[in-house]
Amino acid sequence: MQHSVHKACVRYYYLPARHDKYAEIIEVVNSQHYTIDVPMWEEDIILEPFYTRFITTKEEKHCRGSEIWKLFSGWEKLYSDHQKYEVEEKDVLLLKEFKNTLLLSKGVSNNMVA
């Protein structure tokens, strides 16, 4: 079995609640850049990832080499997507830890669907 020198990755970003919109988790599959530039009406926001993991085989087949952005306004939808694409349990558990940290540090519980 050959291993590639550069393994594609998936990065997770937290977009805070704004105006009348919930906070969101942005998952970038086959991420090409460390930061992302999110266009907003007032001004663009540059986000850094709070978590990075290797891409799964199913995700790799789905994206076919392209970078894909997925937006989640609820954690359960994110976890459901992870089951569909067979994300390793250790990554799901680490993301749940980040969820708790974000809930405490950014008031996500009031600004994001659970």
N, C-alpha and C positions, 0 to 999 in steps of 0.2 A: 504494500500500500504506500503510495507516495503522498507526502505532505507538502502543501504549498508553502512557500516562504512567507507570503503575506496572506493571512486568513481574513476573509471579509468579516465585518462586525456589524452589530446592531447597537445603536446608541439611544439613550433615553434622556429627554429634556423636560423640564418643568416650565410651563407657561402659566404665570400667575393669573388669577381672575382679573378681569378688567371690565369696567362699566357694568353692563348687564350680562356678561358672559362668565360662565364657570371657568375655573382653572382647568388646564388640560395637560395631559402627558403626551408628548410627541415622541413617537418611536420611529427612528430612521433605520430602515433595513438596508444593508449593503452601504452603510454610511461612508461617504468619501471624504468628509471634512470633520474636524474635531468640533468646531462651533457651527451653529446655523444662524442664518439671518431671517427673522420672521417679519414679514412686511405688516405694518399696522397703519391705521389711518393717520395717527398723530406723528409717529416716527417708528422706524424699524427697531426691532429688539434683537440683540445678539445674545444667544444662549449657549452655555457650556453644558455638556452632559453631566448628569448625576450618576449614571451607570453605563457601562459598556460590557458587552458579551460577544462571544463568537456567534456567527450566523449558523442556523441549523440547516441540514440538508434540504428539508422541505421549503424553507424560506429561500434558500439559494436557487432552487428550481423555480419557485414562484416569481422571483424578481428578475431572473434571466440576465444578471449583470447590471441591471438598472438600480438606481437609488430610489427607494419607495418610502414616502412619509405616511405614517398612520397617526391619526389624532384620536385620543381617548379622553372622554370627560368623566369616565368612571373606571374604577380599578377592576371591577368584575368583568367588564368588557375586555380589558387588557389581559386578564388571566385566561379568559375564554379563548382569545386569540393565541395565547401561548400554548394552550392545549392543542389547538388545531395544528400549529406548526411544530409541535413536539419540542418545546423549549425545556431544557434540563431542569429538574426539580431544584437543584442548588441555585440556579439563577432566579427562579420564581421566589424562593425563600429570601434571597438577598433583596429582591425588589420589594417584597413585603416589609422588610426592615426599613428600606428607604421610604416606603409609604408612611410608616409610623414616624420616622424622623421628619418628613415633610409636614405631616399633620401637626406635629408639635411646633416646628420652627416657622411655618408659614401660614398657619391657620387654614390649612387646606380643608379641614372638615366642614368649615362654613362656606367654602368657595368651590367645592368640587363634589360631584355626585359620588357617593361612597362605593 
